[in-house]
Amino acid sequence: ADRIGRRRLVMLSAVVAALGTFLLLLAQDMTLVLVGGSVLGVGAGTFMATNWALGTDLVPPQEAGRYLGISNLAGAGAGIVGAGIGGPMADFFNRLQPGLGYLVIFAVYGGLFLLSILALARVRTPAYVESRRPA
């Protein structure tokens, strides 16, 4: 992250996670499920770790703990909302065509990773963070 920048690493990890999600969409056998799930896991894990680090860069150092807590609450809230929406959404699409609900959920999940790249493209690192980077 120090070499290429945290924002770029978060964006790259979002691409990797989206790729893993779309591999799961295409999976016709267990091998591709394992590959797609592994790619998704690496991308999502890197995304979460570097996203938190980037988040602490975007706020004054004395406020980092507070905003990291808010970020964690937002992530937990998103998981709760996602579970509440995802199940009924899968049921709805599965009634239209068996198995379609899970494909829609994976497509939405991958799309959200891609949307995060667009949002991150607008994020600028504050000057006080640039001055803390090693030469």
C-alpha positions in Angstrom: 0.0 0.0 0.0 2.9 2.4 0.7 4.3 1.9 -2.8 1.2 2.3 -4.9 -1.0 4.2 -2.4 -3.9 3.0 -0.3 -6.6 4.4 -2.6 -5.2 2.6 -5.6 -4.8 -0.7 -3.7 -8.5 -0.4 -2.5 -9.5 0.2 -6.1 -7.5 -2.8 -7.3 -8.9 -5.0 -4.6 -12.4 -4.0 -5.7 -11.6 -5.1 -9.2 -10.3 -8.4 -7.9 -13.4 -9.0 -5.7 -15.7 -8.1 -8.6 -13.8 -10.5 -10.9 -14.2 -13.3 -8.3 -17.9 -12.5 -8.0 -18.4 -12.6 -11.8 -16.5 -16.0 -11.9 -19.1 -17.3 -9.4 -21.8 -16.1 -11.8 -20.2 -18.2 -14.6 -19.5 -21.3 -12.4 -20.8 -24.5 -13.8 -18.7 -26.8 -11.6 -17.1 -26.9 -8.2 -13.7 -26.0 -9.5 -14.8 -22.6 -10.8 -16.8 -22.1 -7.6 -13.6 -22.7 -5.6 -11.5 -20.4 -7.9 -14.1 -17.7 -7.9 -14.6 -17.9 -4.2 -10.9 -17.7 -3.6 -10.5 -14.7 -5.9 -13.4 -13.0 -4.2 -12.0 -13.8 -0.7 -8.6 -12.3 -1.6 -10.2 -9.2 -3.2 -12.7 -8.6 -0.4 -10.2 -9.2 2.4 -7.7 -6.8 0.9 -10.5 -4.3 0.2 -11.6 -4.4 3.8 -8.2 -4.1 5.3 -6.9 -1.3 3.1 -10.3 0.5 3.1 -10.0 0.9 6.8 -6.4 2.1 6.5 -7.5 4.6 3.8 -10.3 5.7 6.0 -8.0 6.6 8.8 -5.9 8.6 6.3 -8.9 10.7 5.3 -9.6 12.1 8.8 -7.4 14.0 11.2 -5.2 11.6 13.2 -6.8 12.5 16.5 -10.3 11.6 15.1 -9.2 8.3 13.4 -10.6 6.0 16.1 -13.9 7.7 16.1 -14.4 7.4 12.4 -13.1 3.8 12.3 -15.8 3.0 14.8 -18.4 4.7 12.6 -17.1 2.8 9.6 -17.4 -0.5 11.4 -20.9 0.3 12.5 -21.8 1.1 8.8 -20.3 -2.2 7.7 -22.2 -4.1 10.3 -25.4 -2.2 9.4 -24.8 -3.0 5.7 -24.6 -6.7 6.5 -27.8 -6.6 8.4 -29.6 -4.7 5.7 -28.1 -6.9 3.0 -29.3 -10.1 4.8 -32.7 -8.6 5.1 -32.9 -7.6 1.4 -30.8 -10.5 -0.1 -33.0 -13.4 1.1 -36.3 -11.9 -0.1 -34.6 -10.8 -3.4 -33.2 -14.4 -3.9 -36.7 -15.8 -3.2 -38.3 -13.5 -5.7 -36.0 -14.3 -8.5 -35.9 -18.0 -7.7 -39.7 -18.0 -8.1 -39.2 -16.6 -11.6 -36.5 -19.2 -12.5 -34.9 -21.7 -10.1 -31.3 -20.6 -9.2 -31.7 -17.1 -10.6 -31.9 -15.5 -7.2 -28.3 -16.4 -6.3 -27.1 -15.1 -9.7 -28.8 -11.8 -9.1 -27.3 -11.5 -5.7 -23.8 -12.2 -7.0 -24.3 -9.7 -9.9 -25.4 -7.0 -7.4 -22.5 -7.8 -5.1 -20.0 -7.5 -8.0 -21.7 -4.4 -9.3 -21.3 -2.8 -5.8 -17.6 -3.4 -5.9 -17.4 -1.8 -9.3 -19.4 1.2 -8.0 -17.0 1.6 -5.1 -14.2 2.2 -7.7 -16.2 5.1 -9.1 -16.7 6.5 -5.7 -13.0 6.1 -4.8 -11.9 7.8 -7.9 -13.2 11.0 -6.4 -11.4 10.6 -3.1 -8.3 12.8 -2.7 -5.7 12.1 0.0 -5.2 15.1 2.4 -1.8 16.9 2.4 -1.0 15.8 5.9 -1.1 12.2 4.8 1.2 12.8 1.9 3.7 14.3 4.4 3.7 11.2 6.6 4.6 8.8 3.7 8.2 7.4 3.6 10.4 8.8 0.9 
